[in-house]
């Protein structure tokens, strides 16, 4: 018997379908393309054919229109094998696409969201800056309206797809003194005057993915590329982060499950003093922690996804909670998985070495462990509310 969260037959089918795909199409190649640092475009094309990239985006905007529970299940099962490819599945519906889906014009949805959901264009989300990450209200990139255009100056750092994106939703301030009340959202296209980008080399994990810097030097943005209203961008960025954190929580859960899978297999095969190491209580303790944590993290993740399916537009508290719990779980699971594998876990021939590096990244992206701990304390103490 499993804690199935009363999944619908369609959601169960989604899990089985994506799980089979990940094991058959991704698992045999994951070590090779991660070692080479190349995104496997042939696998991405198959994911596109399955509708995995479209996620929760409605069909009229090129998406699959699946429910949020099915979406996090898909991300979880892909991340169970490769959390880099999980970004291809989850990005369009979360940090990159959510702001346009909820606040963009019909023209923007058709031009940017639909093409991304169909796999015809690559988007990015420009939030983090060289000196601003956690403190979103302190964005330093500026926007000044001049006639029918906006002039942007500044830069965005550590942006997924940043060096190779076709377009990006970018957040800038029109009045620094107003902090979050001055933030405005824009869509920047490659080729716009004053916009350039570069890829960042030498990152710890996710080698198949591009990480880049977006640079704005008197970048001219037409008025039709304004997303929502002037000085109303903070609501948009928080909407993006709510889904982005749910997405990261799903990736972390899948990674933790992958650590458990690998540890179960290895501990049953590896013998020490004449018996499998799975028979030793200290190994059993680490495996028990993983197993319990994965079930707890899954229930929390699915509950937040179900809130979204019930129509909740703001899930800041619970998206943050799921992100915090599951990324901490992933780091501990990866640490214990490496320990269980011993010297083998220290080599790139075993998946747990990669899981260990990726888990650290998950504790940083979409808000660090520390900022989410502070947020949860504020909610518990009644100092913060989503109402």
KERO-685754 format. One line per 10 residues: number of its first residue (from 1); their letters; for each residue x, y, z of N, C-alpha, C. Coordinates in steps of 0.2 Angstrom, whole numbers. Example, Ala and Ser with C-alpha at 12.3 -4.5 7.8 and 13.67 -1.06 7.14 Angstrom:
! KERO-685754
1) as) 66 -28 39 62 -22 39 66 -16 39; 64 -11 35 68 -5 36 64 0 39
//
This chain:
! KERO-685754
1) xxxxxxxxxx) 4 -6 0 0 0 0 4 6 0; 3 11 -4 6 17 -5 2 23 -2; 5 29 0 2 35 1 1 38 -5; -5 37 -9 -6 39 -16 -9 46 -16; -11 49 -10 -14 56 -10 -20 56 -14; -24 50 -15 -30 50 -19 -29 53 -26; -24 51 -29 -22 53 -36 -28 50 -41; -30 54 -46 -34 52 -51 -31 47 -55; -35 43 -59 -32 38 -64 -28 42 -69; -30 48 -71 -25 52 -76 -19 54 -73
11) xxxxxxxxxx) -19 55 -66 -12 57 -63 -8 51 -62; -11 45 -60 -7 39 -60 -4 37 -66; -8 38 -72 -5 37 -78 0 41 -80; 0 48 -78 5 53 -80 11 50 -76; 11 48 -70 17 46 -67 20 40 -70; 16 35 -72 19 29 -75 22 31 -82; 19 35 -86 21 37 -92 28 40 -92; 28 45 -88 34 49 -87 40 45 -84; 38 41 -79 43 37 -76 46 32 -81; 42 29 -86 45 24 -91 49 28 -96
21) xxxxxxxxxx) 47 34 -98 51 38 -102 57 40 -99; 58 42 -93 64 44 -90 69 38 -89; 66 32 -88 70 26 -87 73 24 -94; 69 24 -99 70 22 -105 74 27 -110; 72 33 -110 76 38 -114 81 42 -111; 81 43 -104 85 48 -101 91 44 -97; 89 39 -93 94 36 -89 100 33 -93; 99 30 -99 105 27 -102 110 32 -104; 108 38 -105 112 43 -107 114 49 -102; 112 49 -96 112 54 -92 119 56 -90
31) xxxxxxxxxx) 123 51 -88 130 52 -86 134 55 -92; 133 52 -98 137 55 -104 136 62 -105; 129 64 -106 128 71 -108 129 76 -102; 129 74 -96 131 78 -90 138 79 -90; 142 74 -92 149 74 -92 152 79 -97; 148 78 -103 150 83 -109 147 90 -108; 143 91 -104 140 97 -103 135 100 -109; 132 95 -112 128 96 -118 121 94 -116; 116 99 -118 109 97 -118 107 92 -123; 104 86 -121 103 81 -126 96 83 -130
41) xxxxxxxxxx) 97 87 -136 92 90 -140 87 84 -142; 90 78 -144 85 73 -146 80 71 -141; 83 71 -134 78 69 -129 73 75 -128; 76 81 -128 71 87 -128 66 86 -133; 67 84 -139 62 84 -144 57 79 -143; 59 73 -140 54 68 -138 50 71 -132; 53 75 -127 49 77 -122 44 82 -125; 46 86 -130 41 91 -133 35 87 -137; 37 81 -140 32 77 -143 27 75 -138; 29 73 -132 25 71 -127 20 76 -123
51) xxxxxxxxxx) 22 82 -125 18 88 -122 21 90 -115; 27 87 -113 29 88 -106 31 96 -105; 34 99 -111 36 106 -110 30 111 -109; 24 109 -112 18 113 -111 16 114 -104; 16 109 -100 14 109 -93 7 112 -92; 7 117 -87 0 119 -85 -2 125 -90; 2 127 -94 0 132 -99 -6 130 -103; -12 134 -104 -18 131 -108 -16 130 -115; -20 125 -118 -19 123 -125 -19 129 -130; -23 134 -128 -24 140 -133 -18 144 -133
61) xxxxxxxxxx) -13 143 -128 -7 146 -128 -1 141 -129; -2 136 -133 3 131 -135 4 126 -129; 1 126 -124 3 121 -118 -1 115 -118; 0 111 -113 -3 104 -112 -10 105 -108; -10 111 -104 -16 112 -100 -17 107 -94; -11 103 -92 -12 98 -87 -13 102 -80; -16 98 -75 -17 101 -68 -10 101 -65; -10 105 -59 -3 106 -56 -1 100 -53; -5 96 -50 -3 89 -47 1 85 -53; -2 85 -58 1 81 -64 8 84 -66
71) xxxxxxxxxx) 8 91 -66 14 94 -67 20 93 -63; 18 93 -56 24 92 -51 26 84 -52; 21 80 -53 23 73 -54 28 72 -60; 26 75 -65 31 75 -71 38 77 -69; 38 83 -66 45 86 -64 48 81 -59; 45 79 -55 47 74 -50 51 68 -53; 47 65 -58 49 59 -61 55 60 -66; 55 66 -69 61 68 -73 67 69 -69; 66 73 -63 72 75 -59 74 69 -55; 70 63 -55 73 57 -51 78 54 -55
81) xxxxxxxxxx) 79 56 -62 84 54 -66 89 59 -68; 86 65 -69 90 71 -71 87 77 -70; 89 81 -65 86 87 -63 87 93 -68; 92 92 -73 94 97 -78 88 97 -83; 86 91 -85 80 90 -90 74 92 -87; 73 92 -80 67 94 -76 66 101 -77; 71 105 -78 71 112 -80 67 114 -86; 69 109 -91 65 110 -98 58 109 -97; 56 104 -93 49 103 -91 45 108 -87; 49 110 -82 45 115 -77 46 122 -79
91) xxxxxxxxxx) 51 124 -82 53 132 -83 47 136 -86; 45 133 -92 39 137 -95 33 139 -91; 31 134 -87 25 135 -83 26 139 -76; 33 140 -75 34 143 -68 37 149 -69; 44 150 -67 47 156 -66 47 160 -73; 47 157 -78 48 161 -85 41 163 -87; 36 158 -87 30 159 -91 24 162 -87; 25 161 -80 19 162 -76 17 170 -76; 22 174 -76 20 181 -76 17 183 -82; 19 180 -88 15 182 -94 8 179 -95
101) xxxxxxxxxx) 8 173 -92 1 169 -92 -4 173 -88; -2 176 -82 -7 179 -78 -8 187 -80; -2 190 -82 -3 197 -83 -1 200 -90; 1 195 -94 3 198 -101 -3 199 -105; -2 203 -111 -8 204 -115 -9 198 -120; -14 198 -123 -15 192 -128 -10 192 -133; -7 197 -136 -2 197 -140 4 194 -137; 6 196 -131 12 193 -128 11 186 -127; 5 184 -125 4 177 -124 5 173 -130; 3 175 -135 4 171 -142 11 172 -144
111) xxxxxxxxxx) 14 177 -144 21 178 -146 26 175 -142; 26 175 -136 31 173 -131 29 166 -128; 23 166 -124 22 160 -120 20 154 -125; 16 155 -130 14 150 -134 20 147 -138; 25 151 -140 30 148 -144 35 144 -139; 36 147 -133 40 143 -128 37 137 -126; 30 137 -125 26 130 -123 27 125 -129; 27 127 -135 28 123 -141 35 121 -142; 40 124 -138 47 122 -139 50 126 -145; 47 131 -147 49 135 -153 53 141 -151
121) xxxxxxxxxx) 53 143 -145 57 149 -143 60 147 -136; 65 150 -134 68 149 -127 68 156 -123; 64 155 -117 63 161 -113 68 161 -107; 68 166 -103 72 167 -97 68 172 -93; 70 172 -86 67 176 -81 73 180 -78; 73 187 -79 78 191 -76 76 194 -70; 78 191 -64 76 194 -57 83 195 -54; 87 190 -53 93 190 -49 98 195 -52; 102 199 -48 107 204 -51 113 202 -47; 119 205 -50 125 204 -46 125 206 -39
131) xxxxxxxxxx) 121 211 -37 121 212 -29 115 212 -26; 110 209 -30 103 208 -27 100 201 -29; 99 197 -24 96 191 -25 90 190 -21; 91 188 -15 85 187 -10 81 193 -9; 84 199 -9 80 205 -8 78 208 -14; 72 205 -17 70 207 -23 68 214 -24; 65 217 -18 63 224 -18 69 229 -19; 75 226 -19 81 231 -20 84 230 -27; 80 228 -31 82 228 -38 85 235 -41; 91 234 -44 95 240 -46 94 242 -53
141) xxxxxxxxxx) 92 237 -57 91 238 -64 86 244 -65; 87 249 -69 82 254 -69 79 255 -76; 73 257 -76 69 258 -82 66 266 -82; 67 269 -87 64 276 -88 60 276 -94; 54 279 -94 50 280 -100 51 286 -104; 52 285 -110 54 290 -115 49 290 -121; 44 293 -121 39 293 -126 36 286 -126; 36 282 -132 33 276 -133 38 270 -131; 44 272 -128 49 267 -126 51 268 -119; 54 262 -116 57 262 -110 65 261 -111
151) xxxxxxxxxx) 69 265 -107 76 264 -107 79 260 -101; 81 254 -102 84 250 -97 91 250 -96; 94 250 -90 101 250 -88 102 246 -82; 107 241 -83 108 237 -77 110 230 -80; 110 225 -75 111 218 -77 108 213 -73; 107 207 -76 104 202 -72 110 196 -72; 110 193 -66 116 188 -66 113 181 -64; 116 176 -66 115 169 -64 108 167 -67; 106 169 -73 100 168 -76 100 161 -80; 96 157 -79 95 150 -83 93 152 -90
161) xxxxxxxxxx) 97 150 -95 96 151 -102 98 158 -104; 101 162 -99 103 169 -100 107 170 -106; 112 166 -107 117 167 -113 114 165 -120; 108 161 -120 106 159 -126 98 160 -127; 95 163 -123 88 164 -123 86 169 -129; 80 168 -132 77 172 -137 74 178 -134; 71 177 -128 68 183 -125 68 182 -117; 67 187 -114 67 186 -106 62 191 -103; 58 189 -98 54 193 -94 59 196 -89; 60 203 -89 65 206 -85 61 211 -80
171) xxxxxxxxxx) 64 211 -74 61 216 -69 66 222 -67; 63 228 -68 67 234 -67 63 239 -62; 67 243 -59 63 248 -55 63 255 -59; 57 258 -58 56 265 -61 57 270 -56; 58 268 -49 59 273 -44 62 269 -38; 69 269 -37 72 265 -32 70 267 -25; 68 273 -24 66 275 -17 59 272 -15; 55 269 -20 49 266 -18 50 258 -17; 56 256 -18 58 249 -17 53 244 -21; 49 240 -18 45 235 -22 40 238 -25
181) xxxxxxxxxx) 38 244 -23 32 248 -27 34 251 -33; 41 251 -34 43 254 -41 45 249 -46; 44 243 -45 46 237 -49 41 237 -55; 44 236 -61 40 235 -67 43 230 -71; 38 226 -75 40 220 -79 40 222 -86; 45 219 -90 46 220 -97 48 213 -100; 46 213 -107 49 207 -111 55 210 -115; 60 207 -114 66 209 -118 68 204 -124; 68 206 -130 70 201 -135 77 202 -137; 80 196 -139 87 197 -142 87 201 -148
191) xxxxxxxxxx) 92 205 -149 92 210 -155 90 217 -153; 86 218 -148 84 224 -146 91 229 -145; 91 235 -147 96 239 -146 98 240 -138; 105 239 -137 107 240 -130 106 233 -126; 104 228 -129 104 222 -125 109 217 -127; 113 214 -122 118 209 -124 118 204 -118; 121 198 -119 121 193 -114 128 189 -115; 129 185 -110 135 181 -110 134 175 -106; 136 169 -108 136 163 -104 141 163 -98; 139 160 -92 144 159 -87 147 152 -86
201) xxxxxxxxxx) 153 152 -86 156 145 -86 159 143 -79; 160 137 -78 163 134 -72 158 133 -66; 151 132 -68 147 131 -62 147 124 -59; 145 123 -53 146 117 -49 142 111 -52; 136 113 -54 131 108 -56 127 110 -62; 123 105 -65 118 107 -71 122 109 -77; 128 105 -78 132 107 -84 128 107 -91; 123 103 -92 119 104 -98 116 110 -99; 114 114 -94 110 120 -94 115 126 -95; 112 131 -98 116 138 -99 114 142 -93
211) xxxxxxxxxx) 119 145 -90 118 150 -85 121 156 -88; 118 162 -87 121 168 -91 119 175 -87; 122 180 -90 121 187 -88 117 191 -93; 112 194 -91 109 199 -96 111 206 -95; 113 209 -100 116 216 -99 112 221 -103; 110 227 -99 106 232 -103 110 239 -102; 112 241 -108 115 247 -109 111 252 -113; 107 256 -110 102 260 -114 98 256 -118; 96 250 -116 92 246 -120 85 249 -121; 83 249 -127 77 252 -129 71 247 -130
221) xxxxxxxxxx) 66 248 -126 61 243 -125 54 246 -127; 51 244 -133 44 247 -135 39 246 -129; 34 250 -129 29 251 -124 25 244 -124; 24 241 -130 20 235 -130 23 229 -127; 30 230 -125 33 225 -121 33 225 -114; 29 230 -111 27 231 -104 23 226 -102; 24 222 -97 20 217 -94 16 220 -88; 9 219 -89 5 222 -84 6 230 -84; 6 233 -78 6 240 -77 12 243 -74; 14 249 -76 20 252 -73 19 252 -65
231) xxxxxxxxxx) 25 250 -62 25 250 -54 21 245 -51; 19 240 -55 15 234 -52 19 228 -53; 25 228 -54 29 222 -56 30 218 -50; 30 220 -44 31 216 -38 26 210 -38; 20 212 -39 15 207 -39 16 201 -44; 19 203 -50 21 199 -55 27 194 -53; 32 197 -50 38 193 -49 36 188 -43; 32 190 -38 30 186 -33 26 180 -36; 21 181 -41 18 176 -44 22 171 -48; 28 174 -51 33 169 -54 36 165 -49
241) xxxxxxxxxx) 38 168 -43 42 165 -38 38 159 -34; 31 161 -34 27 156 -30 27 149 -34; 26 150 -41 27 144 -45 34 141 -46; 39 146 -46 46 144 -47 48 140 -41; 46 142 -35 47 138 -29 44 131 -28; 38 131 -31 34 124 -31 38 120 -36; 41 123 -42 45 119 -47 51 116 -44; 55 121 -40 61 118 -37 59 113 -31; 54 114 -28 52 108 -23 51 102 -26; 48 102 -32 47 96 -36 53 93 -38
251) xxxxxxxxxx) 58 97 -41 64 94 -43 68 91 -37; 68 95 -31 71 92 -25 69 85 -23; 62 85 -23 59 78 -21 61 73 -26; 61 74 -33 63 69 -37 71 67 -36; 75 72 -35 82 71 -33 83 66 -27; 79 68 -22 79 64 -15 77 57 -17; 72 56 -21 69 49 -23 75 46 -26; 78 49 -31 84 46 -34 89 44 -30; 91 48 -25 96 46 -20 94 40 -16; 87 39 -14 85 33 -11 85 27 -15
261) xxxxxxxxxx) 83 28 -22 83 22 -26 91 20 -27; 95 24 -28 102 22 -29 105 19 -22; 103 22 -16 105 19 -10 103 12 -9; 96 11 -10 93 4 -9 97 -1 -13; 98 1 -20 101 -4 -24 108 -5 -22; 112 0 -20 119 -1 -19 120 -5 -12; 116 -3 -7 117 -6 0 115 -13 0; 111 -16 -5 109 -23 -5 114 -27 -9; 118 -23 -13 123 -27 -17 130 -27 -14; 132 -21 -11 139 -20 -8 139 -24 -1
271) xxxxxxxxxx) 144 -29 -1 145 -33 5 151 -31 9; 151 -31 15 156 -29 20 156 -34 26; 162 -37 27 162 -42 33 157 -48 31; 156 -49 25 152 -55 23 145 -54 23; 142 -48 23 135 -47 22 134 -40 19; 128 -39 16 126 -33 13 126 -27 18; 129 -22 16 129 -16 21 122 -14 23; 117 -16 19 110 -14 21 108 -18 27; 112 -23 29 110 -26 36 112 -22 42; 117 -17 41 119 -13 46 115 -8 48
281) xxxxxxxxxx) 114 -7 55 109 -2 57 111 5 55; 117 7 55 119 14 53 117 16 46; 118 11 42 115 12 35 108 12 35; 105 8 38 97 8 39 94 14 41; 98 17 46 96 24 48 96 29 43; 101 29 39 101 34 33 96 33 28; 94 26 27 89 25 22 82 26 25; 81 25 31 75 26 34 73 34 34; 79 38 35 78 45 35 76 47 28; 79 45 23 77 46 16 70 44 14
291) xxxxxxxxxx) 68 38 16 61 36 15 56 40 18; 57 41 24 52 45 28 52 52 25; 57 55 24 58 62 21 54 63 14; 55 58 10 52 58 3 45 58 4; 42 53 8 35 53 9 32 60 11; 35 62 16 33 69 19 33 74 14; 39 75 11 40 80 5 35 79 0; 33 73 -2 28 72 -7 21 74 -5; 19 73 1 13 75 3 12 82 3; 18 86 6 18 93 6 17 96 -1
301) xxxxxxxxxx) 21 93 -6 22 96 -12 15 95 -16; 12 89 -15 6 88 -19 0 92 -16; 0 94 -9 -5 98 -6 -4 105 -9; 2 108 -10 2 114 -13 0 114 -20; 2 109 -24 -1 109 -31 -8 108 -31; -11 105 -26 -19 104 -26 -22 111 -24; -19 115 -20 -21 122 -19 -21 126 -25; -16 125 -29 -16 129 -36 -22 126 -40; -23 120 -40 -28 117 -44 -35 119 -42; -36 121 -35 -42 123 -33 -43 131 -34
311) xxxxxxxxxx) -38 134 -37 -39 141 -39 -35 146 -35; -31 143 -30 -27 148 -27 -22 151 -31; -22 158 -31 -17 162 -36 -11 164 -32; -11 164 -25 -6 165 -21 -4 160 -16; 1 157 -17 3 151 -12 10 152 -9; 12 159 -8 18 160 -6 21 157 1; 16 156 6 18 153 12 20 145 10; 15 142 7 16 135 6 21 133 1; 22 137 -4 27 136 -9 34 137 -6; 34 142 -2 41 143 2 42 137 6
321) xxxxxxxxxx) 37 134 10 38 129 14 40 122 11; 37 121 5 38 115 1 45 116 -2; 47 122 -4 54 123 -6 59 122 -1; 58 124 5 63 124 11 63 116 13; 58 113 14 58 106 16 61 102 11; 59 102 5 61 97 0 69 98 -2; 71 105 -2 78 106 -4 83 104 2; 80 105 8 84 102 14 84 94 14; 79 91 12 78 84 12 83 82 6; 83 85 0 87 83 -5 95 83 -3
331) xxxxxxxxxx) 97 89 0 104 89 2 106 84 7; 102 82 12 103 77 17 103 70 14; 98 69 9 98 63 6 104 62 1; 106 67 -2 112 66 -6 118 65 -2; 119 69 3 125 68 8 125 61 10; 119 58 13 119 51 15 120 46 9; 118 47 4 119 43 -2 126 42 -4; 130 48 -4 137 48 -5 140 44 0; 138 45 6 141 41 12 140 33 11; 134 32 9 133 24 8 137 21 3
341) xxxxxxxxxx) 138 25 -2 142 23 -8 149 23 -7; 151 26 -1 158 26 0 163 30 -5; 168 27 -7 173 30 -12 170 30 -19; 165 25 -20 162 25 -27 157 31 -27; 154 34 -22 150 39 -22 154 46 -23; 160 45 -23 165 51 -24 167 52 -31; 164 47 -35 166 47 -43 160 49 -47; 162 51 -53 156 53 -58 153 47 -61; 156 41 -60 153 35 -63 146 33 -59; 145 36 -53 139 35 -50 135 41 -49
351) xxxxxxxxxx) 128 40 -50 124 46 -50 124 50 -44; 125 47 -38 125 51 -32 130 57 -31; 135 56 -35 140 62 -35 137 68 -38; 133 67 -43 130 72 -47 124 75 -43; 120 70 -39 115 72 -35 117 77 -30; 123 75 -27 126 79 -21 127 86 -24; 130 87 -29 131 94 -32 125 98 -34; 120 94 -37 114 97 -39 110 99 -32; 110 95 -27 106 97 -21 108 104 -18; 115 105 -18 117 111 -16 114 117 -20
361) xxxxxxxxxx) 114 116 -26 111 122 -30 104 123 -29; 100 118 -27 93 118 -26 92 122 -19; 97 122 -15 96 126 -8 97 133 -9; 99 135 -15 101 142 -17 96 145 -21; 94 142 -27 90 145 -32 83 146 -29; 79 151 -32 73 153 -30 72 155 -22; 77 158 -19 77 159 -12 81 154 -8; 86 157 -4 91 152 -1 87 149 5; 90 144 8 87 140 14 86 145 19; 91 150 20 90 155 26 84 160 25
371) xxxxxxxxxx) 83 162 19 77 167 18 71 163 19; 70 157 17 64 153 17 63 151 25; 68 150 29 68 149 36 65 155 39; 67 161 37 65 168 40 58 169 38; 56 167 32 49 168 30 44 163 34; 46 157 35 42 153 39 41 155 46; 47 157 49 46 160 56 41 166 56; 42 170 51 37 176 51 30 174 50; 28 169 46 22 166 45 19 164 52; 24 159 55 22 156 62 20 161 67
381) xxxxxxx) 24 167 67 24 172 72 18 177 71; 15 176 65 10 181 64 12 187 61; 19 188 59 21 194 56 21 195 49; 18 189 46 17 190 39 11 186 37; 7 188 32 1 184 30 0 185 22; -3 180 19 -4 180 12 -11 183 11; -15 184 16 -22 186 15 -22 194 12
//
